[in-house]
Structures are given as C-alpha cells and as structure tokens.
C-alpha cells in the first residue's frame, strides 16, 4: 500500500521543514474532527516549520472515531491540507500527529 510518507509528492505540495522523528506527544487532543485538523494541527505544523521543536499531537477519540483513527494509522499519521484562497489553492503535507 502506498502512503503519503512513501510517495514522492508533487512540487506544489509543501512539505514540512522539521524532522518528524524528533516529535514527541506533547499535545493531547480529544476528538479528532475536521475543525481540529484544519486549525490546531495546522497551526502546530506552521509553528514547527517556523521555530522547530518537538511538539507532536496525540489524538484520542472517545466516540465513533475508529474508522478515522485506523485510516490515520494506515497513512503513517500524515495529513494533507488543501487551502483555498483568492490567489489560488495550495496543498501542504501536515505531520505533527504522532499517534492515534
């Protein structure tokens, strides 16, 4: 199975500038919904890109998140965010999630 981690990403996909192997579970988030992925995880990613650090996110789902969590594990806890704006769209690979 191909995962984001094992696939060469196109040039328009912005990849992290931090070493994912250095991340530790320093943030615990209950409920792994789209709002969290689009905001808190994205902000953590941007801070790591700008300043570095080892602040990874541990996702905990108490209710009906089994499918989403297994999908996240299958792609090595990596996400891709598509940002849409007046200037066009941009994609970035998002990596601060450590475990689920």
VMD Tcl script that draws the C-alpha trace (Angstrom):
set ca {
  {0.00 0.00 0.00}
  {1.28 3.46 -0.85}
  {1.25 6.02 1.92}
  {1.93 9.75 1.88}
  {5.27 9.04 3.57}
  {6.41 6.57 0.91}
  {5.23 8.52 -2.12}
  {7.10 11.27 -3.94}
  {4.85 14.27 -3.63}
  {4.36 16.77 -6.46}
  {6.28 20.05 -6.30}
  {3.14 22.06 -5.43}
  {2.74 20.12 -2.16}
  {4.60 21.97 0.59}
  {6.40 19.53 2.84}
  {7.48 20.10 6.44}
  {10.90 21.53 7.19}
  {11.12 19.75 10.56}
  {12.30 16.24 11.41}
  {9.21 14.19 12.24}
  {11.30 11.58 14.08}
  {12.11 14.19 16.75}
  {8.45 14.85 17.62}
  {7.09 13.71 20.99}
  {3.47 13.53 22.12}
  {3.32 16.87 23.93}
  {-0.24 17.82 22.96}
  {-3.20 15.53 23.67}
  {-6.36 16.30 21.75}
  {-9.72 14.64 22.47}
  {-11.83 14.31 19.36}
  {-10.12 14.21 16.00}
  {-12.52 16.16 13.85}
  {-12.08 18.31 10.77}
  {-12.03 21.54 12.79}
  {-9.06 20.33 14.84}
  {-7.21 19.10 11.76}
  {-7.80 22.38 9.90}
  {-6.86 24.64 12.81}
  {-4.91 23.26 15.78}
  {-2.93 20.67 13.82}
  {-2.28 23.18 11.03}
  {-1.11 25.85 13.50}
  {1.17 23.32 15.24}
  {2.61 22.40 11.84}
  {3.28 26.06 10.99}
  {4.97 26.73 14.34}
  {7.17 23.64 13.91}
  {8.11 24.80 10.41}
  {8.99 28.29 11.63}
  {10.60 27.60 15.01}
  {11.30 23.87 15.18}
  {10.63 21.91 18.35}
  {9.32 18.50 19.30}
  {5.63 19.20 19.93}
  {3.69 16.29 18.41}
  {-0.05 15.66 18.80}
  {-1.61 12.53 20.29}
  {-5.19 12.14 19.02}
  {-7.76 10.48 21.27}
  {-11.25 9.64 20.08}
  {-13.74 8.52 22.71}
  {-16.70 8.09 20.37}
  {-17.02 6.52 16.92}
  {-13.60 7.53 15.65}
  {-12.35 4.02 14.94}
  {-12.53 4.33 11.15}
  {-10.81 7.72 11.08}
  {-8.12 6.59 13.51}
  {-7.38 3.42 11.52}
  {-7.17 5.48 8.32}
  {-4.74 7.87 10.01}
  {-2.58 4.98 11.22}
  {-2.58 3.44 7.72}
  {-1.07 6.61 6.27}
  {1.59 6.90 8.98}
  {-0.33 9.66 10.80}
  {0.14 12.09 7.91}
  {-2.46 14.52 6.63}
  {-2.73 16.76 3.62}
  {-4.49 20.11 3.90}
  {-5.88 21.95 0.87}
  {-6.09 25.70 1.40}
  {-8.32 27.64 -0.98}
  {-8.00 31.37 -1.48}
  {-8.46 34.20 -3.94}
  {-4.89 33.69 -5.15}
  {-5.49 30.01 -5.83}
  {-5.15 26.72 -3.99}
  {-2.19 25.31 -2.13}
  {-1.60 21.88 -0.62}
  {0.66 21.07 2.23}
  {1.65 17.86 3.90}
  {0.87 18.00 7.59}
  {2.86 15.88 10.01}
  {2.51 16.87 13.68}
  {0.24 13.92 14.57}
  {2.27 11.30 16.38}
  {-0.23 8.62 17.30}
  {-3.91 7.93 17.42}
}
mol new
graphics top color blue
foreach p $ca { graphics top sphere $p radius 0.5 }
foreach p [lrange $ca 0 end-1] q [lrange $ca 1 end] { graphics top cylinder $p $q radius 0.2 }
display resetview
